[in-house]
Amino acid sequence: MTQPLDLPAEDVDFLISSHKVDGTPVRTRDGVALGAVSTFKIDRRTGQVTYVVLRIGGLLGIGQTFYPVPWSALTYDAENVGYVVSIDKRLLEGGPSFSGSTEPVFDRAYAGRVSSYYASVA
C-alpha cells in the first residue's frame, strides 16, 4: 500500500496536472512576455520531464511556432504565475522548431539535436 505524502500545508499544491500547464505564460529573464507552454516531453522510463515545448507567436492559433527546450532552462515564477526561460530569445528562435502541422517525431535522434543545440549555445 502506498503511503500518503506528508507535506506541509504550503506545499500541498506543489504538483500540478500536465493539462493545467498548457497555456502557462513564459517570459524572458527581463520579464518580457515570450509565449506559453504547449506541452511536455516526458522520458517514458524515468517519468521525468525532459523537454518543454514553447508556443510562440501567431494569432488565434494561426502562425504559431513551437520550440522544444530543455526543461532545465525554465524556472517557475510563483509571483507572476508563469515560467521564466533562461535562454536568450534570439538563441531560442535560432534553435530547433516546428509549426503545429509539422511536429517532428521526438525520437532519440531529434532529442539529441535539441540537446546538442542548447549545449552549444550555453
Jmol script that loads the backbone (N, CA, C; Angstrom):
load data "model"
ATOM      1  N   MET A   1       0.835  -1.182   0.000  1.00  0.00           N
ATOM      2  CA  MET A   1       0.000   0.000   0.000  1.00  0.00           C
ATOM      3  C   MET A   1       0.876   1.239   0.000  1.00  0.00           C
ATOM      4  N   THR A   2       0.545   2.205  -0.827  1.00  0.00           N
ATOM      5  CA  THR A   2       1.312   3.431  -0.935  1.00  0.00           C
ATOM      6  C   THR A   2       1.018   4.348   0.244  1.00  0.00           C
ATOM      7  N   GLN A   3       2.060   4.880   0.825  1.00  0.00           N
ATOM      8  CA  GLN A   3       1.897   5.819   1.925  1.00  0.00           C
ATOM      9  C   GLN A   3       1.627   7.211   1.375  1.00  0.00           C
ATOM     10  N   PRO A   4       0.708   7.975   1.972  1.00  0.00           N
ATOM     11  CA  PRO A   4       0.465   9.337   1.504  1.00  0.00           C
ATOM     12  C   PRO A   4       1.674  10.211   1.800  1.00  0.00           C
ATOM     13  N   LEU A   5       1.865  11.222   0.974  1.00  0.00           N
ATOM     14  CA  LEU A   5       2.952  12.163   1.218  1.00  0.00           C
ATOM     15  C   LEU A   5       2.617  13.008   2.433  1.00  0.00           C
ATOM     16  N   ASP A   6       3.573  13.191   3.303  1.00  0.00           N
ATOM     17  CA  ASP A   6       3.386  14.030   4.474  1.00  0.00           C
ATOM     18  C   ASP A   6       3.967  15.400   4.143  1.00  0.00           C
ATOM     19  N   LEU A   7       3.131  16.288   3.634  1.00  0.00           N
ATOM     20  CA  LEU A   7       3.586  17.587   3.157  1.00  0.00           C
ATOM     21  C   LEU A   7       3.111  18.714   4.065  1.00  0.00           C
ATOM     22  N   PRO A   8       3.954  19.714   4.243  1.00  0.00           N
ATOM     23  CA  PRO A   8       3.492  20.903   4.954  1.00  0.00           C
ATOM     24  C   PRO A   8       2.356  21.548   4.162  1.00  0.00           C
ATOM     25  N   ALA A   9       1.473  22.256   4.830  1.00  0.00           N
ATOM     26  CA  ALA A   9       0.295  22.864   4.193  1.00  0.00           C
ATOM     27  C   ALA A   9       0.658  23.734   3.001  1.00  0.00           C
ATOM     28  N   GLU A  10       1.752  24.480   3.078  1.00  0.00           N
ATOM     29  CA  GLU A  10       2.116  25.374   1.972  1.00  0.00           C
ATOM     30  C   GLU A  10       2.603  24.630   0.736  1.00  0.00           C
ATOM     31  N   ASP A  11       2.901  23.336   0.851  1.00  0.00           N
ATOM     32  CA  ASP A  11       3.375  22.549  -0.278  1.00  0.00           C
ATOM     33  C   ASP A  11       2.303  21.654  -0.886  1.00  0.00           C
ATOM     34  N   VAL A  12       1.066  21.790  -0.458  1.00  0.00           N
ATOM     35  CA  VAL A  12       0.004  20.914  -0.937  1.00  0.00           C
ATOM     36  C   VAL A  12      -0.142  21.004  -2.450  1.00  0.00           C
ATOM     37  N   ASP A  13       0.054  22.163  -3.031  1.00  0.00           N
ATOM     38  CA  ASP A  13      -0.133  22.319  -4.471  1.00  0.00           C
ATOM     39  C   ASP A  13       1.181  22.319  -5.242  1.00  0.00           C
ATOM     40  N   PHE A  14       2.192  21.634  -4.732  1.00  0.00           N
ATOM     41  CA  PHE A  14       3.475  21.616  -5.438  1.00  0.00           C
ATOM     42  C   PHE A  14       3.423  20.759  -6.686  1.00  0.00           C
ATOM     43  N   LEU A  15       2.437  19.872  -6.819  1.00  0.00           N
ATOM     44  CA  LEU A  15       2.242  19.079  -8.032  1.00  0.00           C
ATOM     45  C   LEU A  15       1.076  19.663  -8.820  1.00  0.00           C
ATOM     46  N   ILE A  16       1.166  19.568 -10.136  1.00  0.00           N
ATOM     47  CA  ILE A  16       0.103  20.077 -10.989  1.00  0.00           C
ATOM     48  C   ILE A  16      -0.114  19.098 -12.129  1.00  0.00           C
ATOM     49  N   SER A  17      -1.336  18.930 -12.551  1.00  0.00           N
ATOM     50  CA  SER A  17      -1.639  18.068 -13.683  1.00  0.00           C
ATOM     51  C   SER A  17      -1.090  18.687 -14.955  1.00  0.00           C
ATOM     52  N   SER A  18      -0.550  17.860 -15.832  1.00  0.00           N
ATOM     53  CA  SER A  18       0.084  18.378 -17.045  1.00  0.00           C
ATOM     54  C   SER A  18      -0.891  19.180 -17.903  1.00  0.00           C
ATOM     55  N   HIS A  19      -2.159  18.792 -17.950  1.00  0.00           N
ATOM     56  CA  HIS A  19      -3.102  19.533 -18.789  1.00  0.00           C
ATOM     57  C   HIS A  19      -3.350  20.942 -18.272  1.00  0.00           C
ATOM     58  N   LYS A  20      -3.069  21.194 -16.991  1.00  0.00           N
ATOM     59  CA  LYS A  20      -3.256  22.542 -16.448  1.00  0.00           C
ATOM     60  C   LYS A  20      -2.080  23.462 -16.764  1.00  0.00           C
ATOM     61  N   VAL A  21      -0.974  22.896 -17.231  1.00  0.00           N
ATOM     62  CA  VAL A  21       0.204  23.705 -17.535  1.00  0.00           C
ATOM     63  C   VAL A  21       0.118  24.296 -18.940  1.00  0.00           C
ATOM     64  N   ASP A  22      -0.633  23.648 -19.834  1.00  0.00           N
ATOM     65  CA  ASP A  22      -0.809  24.150 -21.196  1.00  0.00           C
ATOM     66  C   ASP A  22      -1.331  25.585 -21.127  1.00  0.00           C
ATOM     67  N   GLY A  23      -0.611  26.479 -21.780  1.00  0.00           N
ATOM     68  CA  GLY A  23      -1.008  27.880 -21.802  1.00  0.00           C
ATOM     69  C   GLY A  23      -0.381  28.737 -20.721  1.00  0.00           C
ATOM     70  N   THR A  24       0.375  28.130 -19.801  1.00  0.00           N
ATOM     71  CA  THR A  24       1.032  28.916 -18.765  1.00  0.00           C
ATOM     72  C   THR A  24       2.017  29.881 -19.418  1.00  0.00           C
ATOM     73  N   PRO A  25       1.963  31.152 -19.056  1.00  0.00           N
ATOM     74  CA  PRO A  25       2.845  32.144 -19.679  1.00  0.00           C
ATOM     75  C   PRO A  25       4.322  31.842 -19.449  1.00  0.00           C
ATOM     76  N   VAL A  26       5.127  32.193 -20.446  1.00  0.00           N
ATOM     77  CA  VAL A  26       6.582  32.089 -20.363  1.00  0.00           C
ATOM     78  C   VAL A  26       7.143  33.463 -20.688  1.00  0.00           C
ATOM     79  N   ARG A  27       8.070  33.909 -19.860  1.00  0.00           N
ATOM     80  CA  ARG A  27       8.702  35.225 -20.028  1.00  0.00           C
ATOM     81  C   ARG A  27      10.214  35.061 -20.141  1.00  0.00           C
ATOM     82  N   THR A  28      10.843  36.099 -20.653  1.00  0.00           N
ATOM     83  CA  THR A  28      12.303  36.130 -20.686  1.00  0.00           C
ATOM     84  C   THR A  28      12.811  36.514 -19.306  1.00  0.00           C
ATOM     85  N   ARG A  29      14.111  36.438 -19.119  1.00  0.00           N
ATOM     86  CA  ARG A  29      14.703  36.848 -17.841  1.00  0.00           C
ATOM     87  C   ARG A  29      14.415  38.307 -17.537  1.00  0.00           C
ATOM     88  N   ASP A  30      14.183  39.117 -18.584  1.00  0.00           N
ATOM     89  CA  ASP A  30      13.892  40.535 -18.411  1.00  0.00           C
ATOM     90  C   ASP A  30      12.413  40.799 -18.153  1.00  0.00           C
ATOM     91  N   GLY A  31      11.608  39.747 -18.080  1.00  0.00           N
ATOM     92  CA  GLY A  31      10.192  39.903 -17.799  1.00  0.00           C
ATOM     93  C   GLY A  31       9.313  40.135 -19.013  1.00  0.00           C
ATOM     94  N   VAL A  32       9.892  40.032 -20.210  1.00  0.00           N
ATOM     95  CA  VAL A  32       9.136  40.250 -21.436  1.00  0.00           C
ATOM     96  C   VAL A  32       8.351  38.980 -21.788  1.00  0.00           C
ATOM     97  N   ALA A  33       7.061  39.155 -22.096  1.00  0.00           N
ATOM     98  CA  ALA A  33       6.237  38.008 -22.487  1.00  0.00           C
ATOM     99  C   ALA A  33       6.820  37.378 -23.740  1.00  0.00           C
ATOM    100  N   LEU A  34       6.980  36.060 -23.709  1.00  0.00           N
ATOM    101  CA  LEU A  34       7.592  35.339 -24.819  1.00  0.00           C
ATOM    102  C   LEU A  34       6.599  34.423 -25.513  1.00  0.00           C
ATOM    103  N   GLY A  35       5.804  33.724 -24.759  1.00  0.00           N
ATOM    104  CA  GLY A  35       4.852  32.766 -25.309  1.00  0.00           C
ATOM    105  C   GLY A  35       4.205  31.997 -24.180  1.00  0.00           C
ATOM    106  N   ALA A  36       3.957  30.710 -24.419  1.00  0.00           N
ATOM    107  CA  ALA A  36       3.303  29.877 -23.417  1.00  0.00           C
ATOM    108  C   ALA A  36       3.774  28.433 -23.552  1.00  0.00           C
ATOM    109  N   VAL A  37       3.573  27.690 -22.500  1.00  0.00           N
ATOM    110  CA  VAL A  37       3.863  26.263 -22.527  1.00  0.00           C
ATOM    111  C   VAL A  37       2.830  25.595 -23.418  1.00  0.00           C
ATOM    112  N   SER A  38       3.290  24.738 -24.307  1.00  0.00           N
ATOM    113  CA  SER A  38       2.385  23.965 -25.148  1.00  0.00           C
ATOM    114  C   SER A  38       2.232  22.554 -24.603  1.00  0.00           C
ATOM    115  N   THR A  39       3.357  21.902 -24.334  1.00  0.00           N
ATOM    116  CA  THR A  39       3.324  20.523 -23.851  1.00  0.00           C
ATOM    117  C   THR A  39       4.672  20.170 -23.235  1.00  0.00           C
ATOM    118  N   PHE A  40       4.708  19.024 -22.597  1.00  0.00           N
ATOM    119  CA  PHE A  40       5.946  18.482 -22.051  1.00  0.00           C
ATOM    120  C   PHE A  40       6.321  17.247 -22.837  1.00  0.00           C
ATOM    121  N   LYS A  41       7.609  16.929 -22.845  1.00  0.00           N
ATOM    122  CA  LYS A  41       8.106  15.665 -23.358  1.00  0.00           C
ATOM    123  C   LYS A  41       8.680  14.927 -22.150  1.00  0.00           C
ATOM    124  N   ILE A  42       8.114  13.776 -21.872  1.00  0.00           N
ATOM    125  CA  ILE A  42       8.446  13.027 -20.661  1.00  0.00           C
ATOM    126  C   ILE A  42       9.190  11.753 -21.026  1.00  0.00           C
ATOM    127  N   ASP A  43      10.273  11.477 -20.306  1.00  0.00           N
ATOM    128  CA  ASP A  43      11.025  10.250 -20.503  1.00  0.00           C
ATOM    129  C   ASP A  43      10.163   9.084 -20.028  1.00  0.00           C
ATOM    130  N   ARG A  44       9.852   8.166 -20.920  1.00  0.00           N
ATOM    131  CA  ARG A  44       8.968   7.039 -20.578  1.00  0.00           C
ATOM    132  C   ARG A  44       9.535   6.164 -19.467  1.00  0.00           C
ATOM    133  N   ARG A  45      10.843   6.065 -19.407  1.00  0.00           N
ATOM    134  CA  ARG A  45      11.455   5.162 -18.425  1.00  0.00           C
ATOM    135  C   ARG A  45      11.548   5.780 -17.040  1.00  0.00           C
ATOM    136  N   THR A  46      11.880   7.069 -16.970  1.00  0.00           N
ATOM    137  CA  THR A  46      12.066   7.696 -15.661  1.00  0.00           C
ATOM    138  C   THR A  46      10.835   8.457 -15.184  1.00  0.00           C
ATOM    139  N   GLY A  47       9.972   8.837 -16.123  1.00  0.00           N
ATOM    140  CA  GLY A  47       8.807   9.645 -15.762  1.00  0.00           C
ATOM    141  C   GLY A  47       9.140  11.114 -15.561  1.00  0.00           C
ATOM    142  N   GLN A  48      10.373  11.495 -15.853  1.00  0.00           N
ATOM    143  CA  GLN A  48      10.808  12.874 -15.656  1.00  0.00           C
ATOM    144  C   GLN A  48      10.558  13.716 -16.900  1.00  0.00           C
ATOM    145  N   VAL A  49      10.169  14.968 -16.689  1.00  0.00           N
ATOM    146  CA  VAL A  49      10.039  15.898 -17.803  1.00  0.00           C
ATOM    147  C   VAL A  49      11.444  16.199 -18.309  1.00  0.00           C
ATOM    148  N   THR A  50      11.660  16.026 -19.604  1.00  0.00           N
ATOM    149  CA  THR A  50      12.968  16.265 -20.203  1.00  0.00           C
ATOM    150  C   THR A  50      12.962  17.556 -21.011  1.00  0.00           C
ATOM    151  N   TYR A  51      11.893  17.773 -21.773  1.00  0.00           N
ATOM    152  CA  TYR A  51      11.763  18.973 -22.599  1.00  0.00           C
ATOM    153  C   TYR A  51      10.389  19.588 -22.389  1.00  0.00           C
ATOM    154  N   VAL A  52      10.325  20.887 -22.577  1.00  0.00           N
ATOM    155  CA  VAL A  52       9.052  21.596 -22.604  1.00  0.00           C
ATOM    156  C   VAL A  52       8.966  22.234 -23.988  1.00  0.00           C
ATOM    157  N   VAL A  53       7.814  22.156 -24.591  1.00  0.00           N
ATOM    158  CA  VAL A  53       7.625  22.762 -25.903  1.00  0.00           C
ATOM    159  C   VAL A  53       6.919  24.091 -25.691  1.00  0.00           C
ATOM    160  N   LEU A  54       7.580  25.166 -26.123  1.00  0.00           N
ATOM    161  CA  LEU A  54       7.018  26.508 -26.002  1.00  0.00           C
ATOM    162  C   LEU A  54       6.273  26.884 -27.272  1.00  0.00           C
ATOM    163  N   ARG A  55       5.159  27.553 -27.102  1.00  0.00           N
ATOM    164  CA  ARG A  55       4.340  28.044 -28.212  1.00  0.00           C
ATOM    165  C   ARG A  55       4.552  29.551 -28.271  1.00  0.00           C
ATOM    166  N   ILE A  56       5.066  30.016 -29.432  1.00  0.00           N
ATOM    167  CA  ILE A  56       5.420  31.429 -29.559  1.00  0.00           C
ATOM    168  C   ILE A  56       4.819  32.007 -30.836  1.00  0.00           C
ATOM    169  N   GLY A  57       4.309  33.219 -30.713  1.00  0.00           N
ATOM    170  CA  GLY A  57       3.807  33.945 -31.883  1.00  0.00           C
ATOM    171  C   GLY A  57       2.441  33.501 -32.331  1.00  0.00           C
ATOM    172  N   GLY A  58       2.077  33.977 -33.502  1.00  0.00           N
ATOM    173  CA  GLY A  58       0.793  33.625 -34.091  1.00  0.00           C
ATOM    174  C   GLY A  58      -0.344  34.444 -33.527  1.00  0.00           C
ATOM    175  N   LEU A  59      -1.498  34.244 -34.136  1.00  0.00           N
ATOM    176  CA  LEU A  59      -2.700  34.934 -33.715  1.00  0.00           C
ATOM    177  C   LEU A  59      -3.853  33.950 -33.786  1.00  0.00           C
ATOM    178  N   LEU A  60      -4.539  33.766 -32.671  1.00  0.00           N
ATOM    179  CA  LEU A  60      -5.665  32.833 -32.592  1.00  0.00           C
ATOM    180  C   LEU A  60      -5.286  31.429 -33.056  1.00  0.00           C
ATOM    181  N   GLY A  61      -4.080  31.015 -32.715  1.00  0.00           N
ATOM    182  CA  GLY A  61      -3.631  29.670 -33.059  1.00  0.00           C
ATOM    183  C   GLY A  61      -3.048  29.523 -34.452  1.00  0.00           C
ATOM    184  N   ILE A  62      -3.057  30.589 -35.242  1.00  0.00           N
ATOM    185  CA  ILE A  62      -2.523  30.525 -36.607  1.00  0.00           C
ATOM    186  C   ILE A  62      -1.135  31.148 -36.620  1.00  0.00           C
ATOM    187  N   GLY A  63      -0.194  30.469 -37.256  1.00  0.00           N
ATOM    188  CA  GLY A  63       1.153  31.003 -37.393  1.00  0.00           C
ATOM    189  C   GLY A  63       2.030  30.827 -36.175  1.00  0.00           C
ATOM    190  N   GLN A  64       1.643  29.966 -35.274  1.00  0.00           N
ATOM    191  CA  GLN A  64       2.464  29.731 -34.100  1.00  0.00           C
ATOM    192  C   GLN A  64       3.655  28.857 -34.455  1.00  0.00           C
ATOM    193  N   THR A  65       4.749  29.092 -33.759  1.00  0.00           N
ATOM    194  CA  THR A  65       5.937  28.261 -33.902  1.00  0.00           C
ATOM    195  C   THR A  65       6.183  27.610 -32.550  1.00  0.00           C
ATOM    196  N   PHE A  66       6.627  26.357 -32.582  1.00  0.00           N
ATOM    197  CA  PHE A  66       6.853  25.581 -31.373  1.00  0.00           C
ATOM    198  C   PHE A  66       8.342  25.302 -31.217  1.00  0.00           C
ATOM    199  N   TYR A  67       8.853  25.524 -30.017  1.00  0.00           N
ATOM    200  CA  TYR A  67      10.278  25.370 -29.727  1.00  0.00           C
ATOM    201  C   TYR A  67      10.463  24.397 -28.559  1.00  0.00           C
ATOM    202  N   PRO A  68      11.022  23.226 -28.806  1.00  0.00           N
ATOM    203  CA  PRO A  68      11.343  22.337 -27.689  1.00  0.00           C
ATOM    204  C   PRO A  68      12.633  22.814 -27.024  1.00  0.00           C
ATOM    205  N   VAL A  69      12.580  22.971 -25.719  1.00  0.00           N
ATOM    206  CA  VAL A  69      13.770  23.400 -24.971  1.00  0.00           C
ATOM    207  C   VAL A  69      13.934  22.487 -23.760  1.00  0.00           C
ATOM    208  N   PRO A  70      15.150  22.344 -23.281  1.00  0.00           N
ATOM    209  CA  PRO A  70      15.362  21.522 -22.094  1.00  0.00           C
ATOM    210  C   PRO A  70      14.554  22.054 -20.908  1.00  0.00           C
ATOM    211  N   TRP A  71      13.932  21.157 -20.193  1.00  0.00           N
ATOM    212  CA  TRP A  71      13.139  21.528 -19.023  1.00  0.00           C
ATOM    213  C   TRP A  71      13.990  22.333 -18.038  1.00  0.00           C
ATOM    214  N   SER A  72      15.266  22.000 -17.948  1.00  0.00           N
ATOM    215  CA  SER A  72      16.164  22.684 -17.011  1.00  0.00           C
ATOM    216  C   SER A  72      16.360  24.157 -17.347  1.00  0.00           C
ATOM    217  N   ALA A  73      15.952  24.605 -18.539  1.00  0.00           N
ATOM    218  CA  ALA A  73      16.099  26.007 -18.932  1.00  0.00           C
ATOM    219  C   ALA A  73      14.976  26.882 -18.390  1.00  0.00           C
ATOM    220  N   LEU A  74      13.973  26.279 -17.755  1.00  0.00           N
ATOM    221  CA  LEU A  74      12.853  27.041 -17.216  1.00  0.00           C
ATOM    222  C   LEU A  74      12.840  26.973 -15.696  1.00  0.00           C
ATOM    223  N   THR A  75      12.429  28.059 -15.101  1.00  0.00           N
ATOM    224  CA  THR A  75      12.181  28.091 -13.658  1.00  0.00           C
ATOM    225  C   THR A  75      10.786  28.654 -13.455  1.00  0.00           C
ATOM    226  N   TYR A  76      10.145  28.227 -12.388  1.00  0.00           N
ATOM    227  CA  TYR A  76       8.800  28.701 -12.106  1.00  0.00           C
ATOM    228  C   TYR A  76       8.861  29.986 -11.291  1.00  0.00           C
ATOM    229  N   ASP A  77       8.086  30.973 -11.701  1.00  0.00           N
ATOM    230  CA  ASP A  77       7.992  32.260 -11.013  1.00  0.00           C
ATOM    231  C   ASP A  77       6.620  32.324 -10.347  1.00  0.00           C
ATOM    232  N   ALA A  78       6.568  31.969  -9.066  1.00  0.00           N
ATOM    233  CA  ALA A  78       5.294  31.915  -8.347  1.00  0.00           C
ATOM    234  C   ALA A  78       4.630  33.285  -8.250  1.00  0.00           C
ATOM    235  N   GLU A  79       5.430  34.327  -8.143  1.00  0.00           N
ATOM    236  CA  GLU A  79       4.874  35.676  -8.018  1.00  0.00           C
ATOM    237  C   GLU A  79       4.083  36.074  -9.261  1.00  0.00           C
ATOM    238  N   ASN A  80       4.593  35.707 -10.439  1.00  0.00           N
ATOM    239  CA  ASN A  80       3.927  36.057 -11.693  1.00  0.00           C
ATOM    240  C   ASN A  80       3.153  34.887 -12.310  1.00  0.00           C
ATOM    241  N   VAL A  81       3.105  33.767 -11.598  1.00  0.00           N
ATOM    242  CA  VAL A  81       2.378  32.567 -12.013  1.00  0.00           C
ATOM    243  C   VAL A  81       2.714  32.208 -13.461  1.00  0.00           C
ATOM    244  N   GLY A  82       3.966  31.923 -13.682  1.00  0.00           N
ATOM    245  CA  GLY A  82       4.430  31.542 -15.008  1.00  0.00           C
ATOM    246  C   GLY A  82       5.865  31.067 -14.941  1.00  0.00           C
ATOM    247  N   TYR A  83       6.417  30.781 -16.109  1.00  0.00           N
ATOM    248  CA  TYR A  83       7.788  30.297 -16.190  1.00  0.00           C
ATOM    249  C   TYR A  83       8.690  31.368 -16.777  1.00  0.00           C
ATOM    250  N   VAL A  84       9.952  31.297 -16.394  1.00  0.00           N
ATOM    251  CA  VAL A  84      10.986  32.172 -16.932  1.00  0.00           C
ATOM    252  C   VAL A  84      11.984  31.283 -17.646  1.00  0.00           C
ATOM    253  N   VAL A  85      12.273  31.613 -18.903  1.00  0.00           N
ATOM    254  CA  VAL A  85      13.226  30.834 -19.683  1.00  0.00           C
ATOM    255  C   VAL A  85      14.583  31.528 -19.602  1.00  0.00           C
ATOM    256  N   SER A  86      15.623  30.753 -19.352  1.00  0.00           N
ATOM    257  CA  SER A  86      16.964  31.322 -19.172  1.00  0.00           C
ATOM    258  C   SER A  86      17.705  31.513 -20.492  1.00  0.00           C
ATOM    259  N   ILE A  87      17.087  31.125 -21.597  1.00  0.00           N
ATOM    260  CA  ILE A  87      17.726  31.208 -22.904  1.00  0.00           C
ATOM    261  C   ILE A  87      17.361  32.527 -23.569  1.00  0.00           C
ATOM    262  N   ASP A  88      18.349  33.214 -24.106  1.00  0.00           N
ATOM    263  CA  ASP A  88      18.106  34.459 -24.829  1.00  0.00           C
ATOM    264  C   ASP A  88      17.129  34.219 -25.975  1.00  0.00           C
ATOM    265  N   LYS A  89      16.211  35.132 -26.186  1.00  0.00           N
ATOM    266  CA  LYS A  89      15.174  34.966 -27.211  1.00  0.00           C
ATOM    267  C   LYS A  89      15.761  34.713 -28.596  1.00  0.00           C
ATOM    268  N   ARG A  90      16.833  35.408 -28.956  1.00  0.00           N
ATOM    269  CA  ARG A  90      17.443  35.207 -30.283  1.00  0.00           C
ATOM    270  C   ARG A  90      18.001  33.801 -30.435  1.00  0.00           C
ATOM    271  N   LEU A  91      18.616  33.277 -29.367  1.00  0.00           N
ATOM    272  CA  LEU A  91      19.143  31.909 -29.413  1.00  0.00           C
ATOM    273  C   LEU A  91      17.999  30.898 -29.475  1.00  0.00           C
ATOM    274  N   LEU A  92      16.950  31.176 -28.727  1.00  0.00           N
ATOM    275  CA  LEU A  92      15.778  30.300 -28.763  1.00  0.00           C
ATOM    276  C   LEU A  92      15.187  30.247 -30.163  1.00  0.00           C
ATOM    277  N   GLU A  93      15.001  31.404 -30.783  1.00  0.00           N
ATOM    278  CA  GLU A  93      14.407  31.465 -32.119  1.00  0.00           C
ATOM    279  C   GLU A  93      15.311  30.866 -33.195  1.00  0.00           C
ATOM    280  N   GLY A  94      16.605  30.727 -32.908  1.00  0.00           N
ATOM    281  CA  GLY A  94      17.533  30.098 -33.846  1.00  0.00           C
ATOM    282  C   GLY A  94      17.633  28.592 -33.658  1.00  0.00           C
ATOM    283  N   GLY A  95      16.954  28.092 -32.638  1.00  0.00           N
ATOM    284  CA  GLY A  95      17.034  26.672 -32.312  1.00  0.00           C
ATOM    285  C   GLY A  95      16.012  25.824 -33.039  1.00  0.00           C
ATOM    286  N   PRO A  96      16.005  24.543 -32.729  1.00  0.00           N
ATOM    287  CA  PRO A  96      15.046  23.630 -33.345  1.00  0.00           C
ATOM    288  C   PRO A  96      13.616  24.118 -33.123  1.00  0.00           C
ATOM    289  N   SER A  97      12.808  24.033 -34.159  1.00  0.00           N
ATOM    290  CA  SER A  97      11.415  24.481 -34.060  1.00  0.00           C
ATOM    291  C   SER A  97      10.573  23.752 -35.098  1.00  0.00           C
ATOM    292  N   PHE A  98       9.263  23.903 -34.967  1.00  0.00           N
ATOM    293  CA  PHE A  98       8.342  23.321 -35.934  1.00  0.00           C
ATOM    294  C   PHE A  98       7.026  24.073 -35.874  1.00  0.00           C
ATOM    295  N   SER A  99       6.240  23.922 -36.925  1.00  0.00           N
ATOM    296  CA  SER A  99       4.893  24.507 -36.919  1.00  0.00           C
ATOM    297  C   SER A  99       3.944  23.441 -36.385  1.00  0.00           C
ATOM    298  N   GLY A 100       2.738  23.842 -36.063  1.00  0.00           N
ATOM    299  CA  GLY A 100       1.777  22.909 -35.493  1.00  0.00           C
ATOM    300  C   GLY A 100       1.464  21.732 -36.385  1.00  0.00           C
ATOM    301  N   SER A 101       1.565  21.919 -37.687  1.00  0.00           N
ATOM    302  CA  SER A 101       1.213  20.839 -38.609  1.00  0.00           C
ATOM    303  C   SER A 101       2.409  19.947 -38.962  1.00  0.00           C
ATOM    304  N   THR A 102       3.597  20.311 -38.497  1.00  0.00           N
ATOM    305  CA  THR A 102       4.788  19.546 -38.864  1.00  0.00           C
ATOM    306  C   THR A 102       5.590  19.072 -37.652  1.00  0.00           C
ATOM    307  N   GLU A 103       4.910  18.692 -36.581  1.00  0.00           N
ATOM    308  CA  GLU A 103       5.639  18.260 -35.391  1.00  0.00           C
ATOM    309  C   GLU A 103       6.506  17.054 -35.726  1.00  0.00           C
ATOM    310  N   PRO A 104       7.776  17.130 -35.374  1.00  0.00           N
ATOM    311  CA  PRO A 104       8.677  16.014 -35.674  1.00  0.00           C
ATOM    312  C   PRO A 104       8.415  14.829 -34.747  1.00  0.00           C
ATOM    313  N   VAL A 105       8.898  13.677 -35.165  1.00  0.00           N
ATOM    314  CA  VAL A 105       8.887  12.518 -34.276  1.00  0.00           C
ATOM    315  C   VAL A 105       9.968  12.800 -33.241  1.00  0.00           C
ATOM    316  N   PHE A 106       9.594  12.826 -31.997  1.00  0.00           N
ATOM    317  CA  PHE A 106      10.547  13.189 -30.947  1.00  0.00           C
ATOM    318  C   PHE A 106      11.273  11.932 -30.480  1.00  0.00           C
ATOM    319  N   ASP A 107      12.079  11.372 -31.406  1.00  0.00           N
ATOM    320  CA  ASP A 107      12.850  10.171 -31.100  1.00  0.00           C
ATOM    321  C   ASP A 107      14.213  10.578 -30.536  1.00  0.00           C
ATOM    322  N   ARG A 108      15.071   9.604 -30.309  1.00  0.00           N
ATOM    323  CA  ARG A 108      16.398   9.898 -29.730  1.00  0.00           C
ATOM    324  C   ARG A 108      17.219  10.822 -30.623  1.00  0.00           C
ATOM    325  N   ALA A 109      17.108  10.645 -31.932  1.00  0.00           N
ATOM    326  CA  ALA A 109      17.881  11.488 -32.855  1.00  0.00           C
ATOM    327  C   ALA A 109      17.444  12.951 -32.745  1.00  0.00           C
ATOM    328  N   TYR A 110      16.133  13.194 -32.733  1.00  0.00           N
ATOM    329  CA  TYR A 110      15.653  14.575 -32.637  1.00  0.00           C
ATOM    330  C   TYR A 110      15.978  15.161 -31.263  1.00  0.00           C
ATOM    331  N   ALA A 111      15.777  14.371 -30.220  1.00  0.00           N
ATOM    332  CA  ALA A 111      16.114  14.836 -28.877  1.00  0.00           C
ATOM    333  C   ALA A 111      17.605  15.172 -28.791  1.00  0.00           C
ATOM    334  N   GLY A 112      18.430  14.384 -29.460  1.00  0.00           N
ATOM    335  CA  GLY A 112      19.865  14.659 -29.497  1.00  0.00           C
ATOM    336  C   GLY A 112      20.178  15.973 -30.189  1.00  0.00           C
ATOM    337  N   ARG A 113      19.467  16.269 -31.283  1.00  0.00           N
ATOM    338  CA  ARG A 113      19.667  17.550 -31.981  1.00  0.00           C
ATOM    339  C   ARG A 113      19.288  18.720 -31.081  1.00  0.00           C
ATOM    340  N   VAL A 114      18.179  18.581 -30.368  1.00  0.00           N
ATOM    341  CA  VAL A 114      17.749  19.644 -29.454  1.00  0.00           C
ATOM    342  C   VAL A 114      18.791  19.837 -28.359  1.00  0.00           C
ATOM    343  N   SER A 115      19.213  18.738 -27.744  1.00  0.00           N
ATOM    344  CA  SER A 115      20.222  18.816 -26.673  1.00  0.00           C
ATOM    345  C   SER A 115      21.530  19.399 -27.173  1.00  0.00           C
ATOM    346  N   SER A 116      21.969  18.971 -28.344  1.00  0.00           N
ATOM    347  CA  SER A 116      23.228  19.464 -28.900  1.00  0.00           C
ATOM    348  C   SER A 116      23.170  20.963 -29.169  1.00  0.00           C
ATOM    349  N   TYR A 117      22.041  21.433 -29.703  1.00  0.00           N
ATOM    350  CA  TYR A 117      21.896  22.865 -29.985  1.00  0.00           C
ATOM    351  C   TYR A 117      22.038  23.669 -28.688  1.00  0.00           C
ATOM    352  N   TYR A 118      21.284  23.287 -27.656  1.00  0.00           N
ATOM    353  CA  TYR A 118      21.318  24.086 -26.430  1.00  0.00           C
ATOM    354  C   TYR A 118      22.621  23.927 -25.674  1.00  0.00           C
ATOM    355  N   ALA A 119      23.291  22.795 -25.814  1.00  0.00           N
ATOM    356  CA  ALA A 119      24.617  22.635 -25.205  1.00  0.00           C
ATOM    357  C   ALA A 119      25.632  23.555 -25.891  1.00  0.00           C
ATOM    358  N   SER A 120      25.448  23.766 -27.200  1.00  0.00           N
ATOM    359  CA  SER A 120      26.398  24.596 -27.953  1.00  0.00           C
ATOM    360  C   SER A 120      26.202  26.089 -27.707  1.00  0.00           C
ATOM    361  N   VAL A 121      25.015  26.504 -27.255  1.00  0.00           N
ATOM    362  CA  VAL A 121      24.772  27.935 -27.024  1.00  0.00           C
ATOM    363  C   VAL A 121      24.825  28.302 -25.550  1.00  0.00           C
ATOM    364  N   ALA A 122      25.023  27.299 -24.700  1.00  0.00           N
ATOM    365  CA  ALA A 122      25.050  27.550 -23.252  1.00  0.00           C
ATOM    366  C   ALA A 122      26.312  28.266 -22.832  1.00  0.00           C
TER     367      ALA A 122
END
end "model"
wireframe off; spacefill off
backbone 0.3
color backbone group
